[in-house]
Structure formats: structure tokens, C-alpha cells
Amino acid sequence: MFSGTDKVALALVIIGALNWLLVGVLKFDLVAAIFGGATSILSRIIYTLVGLAGIWTISLFVRPRTENANRS
């Protein structure tokens, strides 16, 4: 169904979505709080990875879906 890369990308997108939920509702950026501010190199790496994961997951919409042969 999903490759390992797909699962990692989806997990990062979910983390990013939850972080944006916190920003929108509570004005709290969890990534920035954990990694030393929004402009720290670690935060920027996390933001970049989440963004790349978002781009990767676009492929889930355009990839042909294959059915598992074991399913009824």
C-alpha cells in the first residue's frame, strides 16, 4: 500500500499540520519551542523536511492505486 518513504512523509505532514493547528488556535509554535526558536537551524531543518514531505505526498494523488492481491 504505502512505501516506507510514503509513511515517513505522511508522518511529517501530520506533525506539520498539528504544529499549524497549535499556531492557529493557541499562537504556539511547538517546533520553535522545542528546537530553539523559529529561526534556529534545527527548526529550519524541521520546517524544510515537513515542506518536502508535503510535496512528496502530492504524488499520492497522482499515483496509480494498486490493489493487494490478498484482499477479497
CYANA upper distance limits for C-alpha pairs under 8 A (distance plus 0.5 A):
  1 MET  CA     66 THR  CA      7.89
  1 MET  CA     67 GLU  CA      8.35
  1 MET  CA     68 ASN  CA      7.96
  2 PHE  CA      6 ASP  CA      6.11
  2 PHE  CA      7 LYS  CA      6.91
  3 SER  CA      7 LYS  CA      6.87
  4 GLY  CA      8 VAL  CA      6.78
  5 THR  CA      9 ALA  CA      6.57
  6 ASP  CA     10 LEU  CA      6.56
  6 ASP  CA     56 TRP  CA      8.24
  6 ASP  CA     57 THR  CA      7.56
  7 LYS  CA     11 ALA  CA      6.61
  8 VAL  CA     12 LEU  CA      6.73
  8 VAL  CA     53 ALA  CA      8.41
  9 ALA  CA     13 VAL  CA      6.67
  9 ALA  CA     50 VAL  CA      8.20
  9 ALA  CA     53 ALA  CA      4.99
  9 ALA  CA     54 GLY  CA      7.55
  9 ALA  CA     56 TRP  CA      7.25
  9 ALA  CA     57 THR  CA      7.06
 10 LEU  CA     14 ILE  CA      6.64
 10 LEU  CA     53 ALA  CA      7.49
 10 LEU  CA     54 GLY  CA      8.37
 10 LEU  CA     57 THR  CA      7.32
 11 ALA  CA     15 ILE  CA      6.72
 12 LEU  CA     16 GLY  CA      6.61
 12 LEU  CA     49 LEU  CA      7.93
 12 LEU  CA     50 VAL  CA      5.81
 12 LEU  CA     53 ALA  CA      6.74
 12 LEU  CA     54 GLY  CA      8.49
 13 VAL  CA     17 ALA  CA      6.56
 13 VAL  CA     50 VAL  CA      6.27
 13 VAL  CA     51 GLY  CA      8.30
 13 VAL  CA     53 ALA  CA      6.62
 13 VAL  CA     54 GLY  CA      6.32
 14 ILE  CA     18 LEU  CA      6.63
 15 ILE  CA     19 ASN  CA      6.65
 15 ILE  CA     50 VAL  CA      8.31
 16 GLY  CA     20 TRP  CA      6.70
 16 GLY  CA     47 TYR  CA      8.36
 16 GLY  CA     50 VAL  CA      6.53
 17 ALA  CA     21 LEU  CA      6.66
 18 LEU  CA     22 LEU  CA      6.83
 19 ASN  CA     23 VAL  CA      6.77
 19 ASN  CA     29 ASP  CA      6.74
 19 ASN  CA     30 LEU  CA      6.56
 19 ASN  CA     31 VAL  CA      7.54
 20 TRP  CA     24 GLY  CA      6.49
 20 TRP  CA     29 ASP  CA      8.00
 21 LEU  CA     25 VAL  CA      6.48
 21 LEU  CA     26 LEU  CA      8.46
 22 LEU  CA     26 LEU  CA      5.76
 22 LEU  CA     27 LYS  CA      6.82
 22 LEU  CA     28 PHE  CA      6.00
 22 LEU  CA     29 ASP  CA      6.97
 22 LEU  CA     30 LEU  CA      7.88
 23 VAL  CA     27 LYS  CA      4.71
 23 VAL  CA     28 PHE  CA      5.22
 23 VAL  CA     29 ASP  CA      5.85
 24 GLY  CA     28 PHE  CA      8.39
 29 ASP  CA     33 ALA  CA      6.70
 29 ASP  CA     38 ALA  CA      8.46
 30 LEU  CA     34 ILE  CA      6.58
 31 VAL  CA     35 PHE  CA      6.48
 31 VAL  CA     37 GLY  CA      8.32
 31 VAL  CA     38 ALA  CA      7.99
 31 VAL  CA     43 SER  CA      6.66
 31 VAL  CA     46 ILE  CA      8.09
 32 ALA  CA     36 GLY  CA      6.14
 32 ALA  CA     37 GLY  CA      4.68
 32 ALA  CA     38 ALA  CA      5.08
 32 ALA  CA     39 THR  CA      8.36
 32 ALA  CA     40 SER  CA      8.34
 32 ALA  CA     43 SER  CA      6.34
 33 ALA  CA     37 GLY  CA      6.39
 33 ALA  CA     38 ALA  CA      8.43
 35 PHE  CA     40 SER  CA      7.49
 35 PHE  CA     42 LEU  CA      6.30
 35 PHE  CA     43 SER  CA      5.97
 36 GLY  CA     40 SER  CA      6.34
 36 GLY  CA     42 LEU  CA      8.16
 36 GLY  CA     43 SER  CA      7.67
 37 GLY  CA     43 SER  CA      7.33
 38 ALA  CA     43 SER  CA      6.24
 38 ALA  CA     44 ARG  CA      7.48
 39 THR  CA     43 SER  CA      7.05
 39 THR  CA     44 ARG  CA      6.86
 40 SER  CA     44 ARG  CA      6.74
 41 ILE  CA     45 ILE  CA      6.64
 42 LEU  CA     46 ILE  CA      6.81
 43 SER  CA     47 TYR  CA      6.61
 44 ARG  CA     48 THR  CA      6.51
 45 ILE  CA     49 LEU  CA      6.61
 46 ILE  CA     50 VAL  CA      6.64
 47 TYR  CA     51 GLY  CA      6.65
 48 THR  CA     52 LEU  CA      6.62
 49 LEU  CA     53 ALA  CA      6.53
 50 VAL  CA     54 GLY  CA      6.70
 51 GLY  CA     55 ILE  CA      6.93
 52 LEU  CA     56 TRP  CA      6.66
 53 ALA  CA     57 THR  CA      6.66
 54 GLY  CA     58 ILE  CA      7.16
 55 ILE  CA     59 SER  CA      8.10
 56 TRP  CA     60 LEU  CA      8.28
 57 THR  CA     61 PHE  CA      8.06
 58 ILE  CA     62 VAL  CA      7.76
 59 SER  CA     63 ARG  CA      6.38
 67 GLU  CA     71 ARG  CA      8.15
